């Protein structure tokens, strides 16, 4: 059985593909591929292994021998799922590979924002510590996490892991009702919980129910010192409204690992604001990239191959 990996470089250079190779007769590995190159490179393969390369209906129709698509990620939005189903091509993804990595990154953002690290780093770089009449700077009020309330949107494996880590710091944790399902959920919705939140952390998918879930109206209900963290998907918050709230002192801190368009080749207001003295952190969608998490993607993909072969 032959398989082709279209974008192996998306896993990083230090990943061992042995676990996948053990289930195959042949494996062609391409670091990167365009949508246009996909059909040519997958010709004659039974299995496509892909992270972000788009496999649209035309591409899939041009590959009569293709039987399985293994997605090296949880999201399958780069695959035309309807076309795959019509053509009898099975699609298998991987889940929960980066739970520890993303949860750790989330807590890093929370701790950095709580201590106003971006503000104090800016002050030190500007020479204000050297000019201080005292031994320390205390111009920006920090937030002690113990005893504070964390509201999490998304009670899956990742949200639950973040909750456990936060509880180790002595935080009180509330899970909001699933957006769009508030009427059938016993938990209060985010809009009900937001006014009492010291920190809000998002761990839900981007859907029509969650697009701009955190908008200007919700931001207006927050405590002025509240922190907002998004390690889920860009667009779940209205980034421009959140930036305005941060600049105006109506939001205590903003940390995001995701933007609506990635990579942000056309720029983004949050990137422009990084030079300002704000309690703002933007990381480049790298919450998931610990070597352990990336290697687990390979292991889970090997499991998908094994289970598919056994069916």
Helices and strands as residue ranges (DSSP letters): E 2-5, G 8-11, H 18-21, E 26-29, H 35-42, E 47-50, H 57-61, E 68-71, H 81-86, E 90-92, H 99-114, H 117-125, E 149-153, H 157-168, E 172-175, G 182-184, H 190-193, G 194-196, E 199-202, H 216-219, E 227-230, H 239-247, E 253-256, H 269-272, G 273-275, E 280-282, H 291-310
